[in-house]
Amino acid sequence: MEKFDTSNCGYELCKASGCLNALRDELDTLYQAVSPFNENHTQKSAFLLAYESARNWETLNSLVTAARDIVNEQIDELDRAPESGDHNDIKHA
C-alpha cells in the first residue's frame, strides 16, 4: 500500500480552517445587521437585515461547502490509508 501523505493532509486541513475563519468573519458582519433589528424592529432595520442576509447567503454557503468538502476528502484519504504502520495507526470516528 502507498504511504499516507500527512503533509498534504495538513495543507488541506489548513485550507478548511481558513474557510471556517472566513465564515466566522462573514457571520460577524451579518451579526452587525442582526443586532440593530433585535434592538429596534423597524421596517428599515428589517429591510437591512433581509438585504445583508440575501447578499451574504452565497458566500456563507460556499465557505461551508468548501470546508465540508475538504474535510470529507481528508476523511476519505484516512479511510484508504494502511491499517497500521505508515501513518502511526491514525484512528478516527
N, C-alpha and C positions, 0 to 999 in steps of 0.2 A: 504494500500500500504506500501511497505517496505521503510524504511528511506534511503534517498540518502546519500551515504558514501563519504563525502568530503575529508577524509584523503586519501583514495585510489586514488581519482581524483588528488589530489595534488602530490602524489607519481608518478602517471603515467605521469602527465604533466612535472614533473621534468625529467623523463626519456626522454620525447620528446625534452625538452630543451637541454639535454645532447647530443642527436643525432644532433640537429641543431648546437651546439657548435663544435662538431667533424666535421660536414660538413664544417663549416667556416674554420676550421684548414686545412682540405683537400683542399679547394678551394684556400687558401693562398699558400699552397705548389704547387698546379697546376699553380698558377699565376707566381711563380718563373720560370716555364718553358715557360710560355707565354711571359713574359717580354723580354727575350733575342730575341725571334722571332720577336716581334714587333719592336725592335730596329735594328735587322740585319736579313734580310730574306735570310739566307744561307741554304744550304741543311742540314748542321749539326744541325742548330737550329730548322729546320722543323722536322728533324728526332727525336730530343729530345722532341719536343712538342708532336708529334704523340705517341712516346713511353710513356711519362708520362700520356697523356690523356687515352690511352688504359689501362695502368696499374692501374689507379685510377678509371676508369669508374665503375666497380662493387662496389667499396667502396662507391663512391658518390651515386650511385643508391640505395644501401642498406640503407644508412643513411636517404635518402629522404623517402624511402618506410617505414622504421621503424617509423620515426616521423609522417608521414601521418597516418599510421595505428593506432598509439597510440591516436592521436588527434581525429580521426574518432570514435574510440571506446568510448572515453570520451564524445563526442557529442551524440552518441547513448545512453549512460548512462543518460545524461541530458534529452534526449527526453523521456526516460522511467520513469524519476523521477516524483513524485507527482506534480500536478499543483501549489499547494501552501502549505505553512506551513513548512515542514521538511527541506527544502533546501533554505529558505529565499527568495522564489519567484525568483529564478535564471532564467533569460531570456537570450536568445542568438539568433543571426541571423541565 
